[in-house]
Amino acid sequence: MKIARKFTSASDSRFTRKAELAKLMVQESQGIIRIWDPDQVFEAMAIGPRKLTKQAADVRAAMRRNRELLIEGEIPAQVLGLVNE
């Protein structure tokens, strides 16, 4: 969480949330969100414009180093623990 806070300008944690990967995987299997791992991001960037192609390897390395995943879509509030289940 401490590292994630570096990616928001908010003074509080309103844009930084922790979520269980298992719950996110369920959401992905239902087609609600899409989870991108470093290799998928690399492949998508590699077939894009030349500028992105040049950055693909560095982006993949950074995602692996920071243990990052990209989430495409809107994560339901229940998954983030913002409302009672």
MODELLER restraints for C-alpha pairs under 7 A, 6 or more apart:
rsr = mdl.restraints
at = mdl.atoms
rsr.add(forms.Gaussian(group=physical.xy_distance, feature=features.Distance(at['CA:4:A'], at['CA:16:A']), mean=6.57, stdev=0.5))
rsr.add(forms.Gaussian(group=physical.xy_distance, feature=features.Distance(at['CA:5:A'], at['CA:16:A']), mean=6.31, stdev=0.5))
rsr.add(forms.Gaussian(group=physical.xy_distance, feature=features.Distance(at['CA:8:A'], at['CA:15:A']), mean=6.82, stdev=0.5))
rsr.add(forms.Gaussian(group=physical.xy_distance, feature=features.Distance(at['CA:17:A'], at['CA:80:A']), mean=6.61, stdev=0.5))
rsr.add(forms.Gaussian(group=physical.xy_distance, feature=features.Distance(at['CA:18:A'], at['CA:80:A']), mean=6.66, stdev=0.5))
rsr.add(forms.Gaussian(group=physical.xy_distance, feature=features.Distance(at['CA:19:A'], at['CA:79:A']), mean=6.51, stdev=0.5))
rsr.add(forms.Gaussian(group=physical.xy_distance, feature=features.Distance(at['CA:19:A'], at['CA:80:A']), mean=5.41, stdev=0.5))
rsr.add(forms.Gaussian(group=physical.xy_distance, feature=features.Distance(at['CA:23:A'], at['CA:79:A']), mean=6.36, stdev=0.5))
rsr.add(forms.Gaussian(group=physical.xy_distance, feature=features.Distance(at['CA:27:A'], at['CA:33:A']), mean=5.96, stdev=0.5))
rsr.add(forms.Gaussian(group=physical.xy_distance, feature=features.Distance(at['CA:28:A'], at['CA:34:A']), mean=5.39, stdev=0.5))
rsr.add(forms.Gaussian(group=physical.xy_distance, feature=features.Distance(at['CA:28:A'], at['CA:35:A']), mean=6.80, stdev=0.5))
rsr.add(forms.Gaussian(group=physical.xy_distance, feature=features.Distance(at['CA:32:A'], at['CA:73:A']), mean=6.89, stdev=0.5))
rsr.add(forms.Gaussian(group=physical.xy_distance, feature=features.Distance(at['CA:33:A'], at['CA:71:A']), mean=6.73, stdev=0.5))
rsr.add(forms.Gaussian(group=physical.xy_distance, feature=features.Distance(at['CA:33:A'], at['CA:72:A']), mean=5.62, stdev=0.5))
rsr.add(forms.Gaussian(group=physical.xy_distance, feature=features.Distance(at['CA:33:A'], at['CA:73:A']), mean=4.75, stdev=0.5))
rsr.add(forms.Gaussian(group=physical.xy_distance, feature=features.Distance(at['CA:33:A'], at['CA:74:A']), mean=6.46, stdev=0.5))
rsr.add(forms.Gaussian(group=physical.xy_distance, feature=features.Distance(at['CA:33:A'], at['CA:75:A']), mean=6.79, stdev=0.5))
rsr.add(forms.Gaussian(group=physical.xy_distance, feature=features.Distance(at['CA:34:A'], at['CA:71:A']), mean=5.79, stdev=0.5))
rsr.add(forms.Gaussian(group=physical.xy_distance, feature=features.Distance(at['CA:34:A'], at['CA:72:A']), mean=4.97, stdev=0.5))
rsr.add(forms.Gaussian(group=physical.xy_distance, feature=features.Distance(at['CA:34:A'], at['CA:73:A']), mean=6.56, stdev=0.5))
rsr.add(forms.Gaussian(group=physical.xy_distance, feature=features.Distance(at['CA:35:A'], at['CA:69:A']), mean=6.67, stdev=0.5))
rsr.add(forms.Gaussian(group=physical.xy_distance, feature=features.Distance(at['CA:35:A'], at['CA:70:A']), mean=5.81, stdev=0.5))
rsr.add(forms.Gaussian(group=physical.xy_distance, feature=features.Distance(at['CA:35:A'], at['CA:71:A']), mean=4.80, stdev=0.5))
rsr.add(forms.Gaussian(group=physical.xy_distance, feature=features.Distance(at['CA:35:A'], at['CA:72:A']), mean=6.36, stdev=0.5))
rsr.add(forms.Gaussian(group=physical.xy_distance, feature=features.Distance(at['CA:36:A'], at['CA:69:A']), mean=5.72, stdev=0.5))
rsr.add(forms.Gaussian(group=physical.xy_distance, feature=features.Distance(at['CA:36:A'], at['CA:70:A']), mean=4.95, stdev=0.5))
rsr.add(forms.Gaussian(group=physical.xy_distance, feature=features.Distance(at['CA:36:A'], at['CA:71:A']), mean=6.30, stdev=0.5))
rsr.add(forms.Gaussian(group=physical.xy_distance, feature=features.Distance(at['CA:37:A'], at['CA:69:A']), mean=5.16, stdev=0.5))
rsr.add(forms.Gaussian(group=physical.xy_distance, feature=features.Distance(at['CA:37:A'], at['CA:70:A']), mean=6.68, stdev=0.5))
rsr.add(forms.Gaussian(group=physical.xy_distance, feature=features.Distance(at['CA:38:A'], at['CA:60:A']), mean=4.93, stdev=0.5))
rsr.add(forms.Gaussian(group=physical.xy_distance, feature=features.Distance(at['CA:38:A'], at['CA:63:A']), mean=5.74, stdev=0.5))
rsr.add(forms.Gaussian(group=physical.xy_distance, feature=features.Distance(at['CA:38:A'], at['CA:64:A']), mean=6.35, stdev=0.5))
rsr.add(forms.Gaussian(group=physical.xy_distance, feature=features.Distance(at['CA:38:A'], at['CA:69:A']), mean=6.86, stdev=0.5))
rsr.add(forms.Gaussian(group=physical.xy_distance, feature=features.Distance(at['CA:39:A'], at['CA:60:A']), mean=6.54, stdev=0.5))
rsr.add(forms.Gaussian(group=physical.xy_distance, feature=features.Distance(at['CA:41:A'], at['CA:60:A']), mean=6.98, stdev=0.5))
rsr.add(forms.Gaussian(group=physical.xy_distance, feature=features.Distance(at['CA:42:A'], at['CA:56:A']), mean=5.07, stdev=0.5))
rsr.add(forms.Gaussian(group=physical.xy_distance, feature=features.Distance(at['CA:42:A'], at['CA:57:A']), mean=6.52, stdev=0.5))
rsr.add(forms.Gaussian(group=physical.xy_distance, feature=features.Distance(at['CA:42:A'], at['CA:60:A']), mean=5.74, stdev=0.5))
rsr.add(forms.Gaussian(group=physical.xy_distance, feature=features.Distance(at['CA:45:A'], at['CA:52:A']), mean=5.55, stdev=0.5))
rsr.add(forms.Gaussian(group=physical.xy_distance, feature=features.Distance(at['CA:45:A'], at['CA:53:A']), mean=5.49, stdev=0.5))
rsr.add(forms.Gaussian(group=physical.xy_distance, feature=features.Distance(at['CA:45:A'], at['CA:56:A']), mean=5.52, stdev=0.5))
rsr.add(forms.Gaussian(group=physical.xy_distance, feature=features.Distance(at['CA:46:A'], at['CA:52:A']), mean=6.90, stdev=0.5))
rsr.add(forms.Gaussian(group=physical.xy_distance, feature=features.Distance(at['CA:46:A'], at['CA:53:A']), mean=4.47, stdev=0.5))
rsr.add(forms.Gaussian(group=physical.xy_distance, feature=features.Distance(at['CA:46:A'], at['CA:56:A']), mean=6.06, stdev=0.5))
rsr.add(forms.Gaussian(group=physical.xy_distance, feature=features.Distance(at['CA:47:A'], at['CA:53:A']), mean=6.82, stdev=0.5))
rsr.add(forms.Gaussian(group=physical.xy_distance, feature=features.Distance(at['CA:77:A'], at['CA:83:A']), mean=6.16, stdev=0.5))
rsr.add(forms.Gaussian(group=physical.xy_distance, feature=features.Distance(at['CA:78:A'], at['CA:84:A']), mean=6.79, stdev=0.5))
rsr.add(forms.Gaussian(group=physical.xy_distance, feature=features.Distance(at['CA:78:A'], at['CA:85:A']), mean=5.99, stdev=0.5))
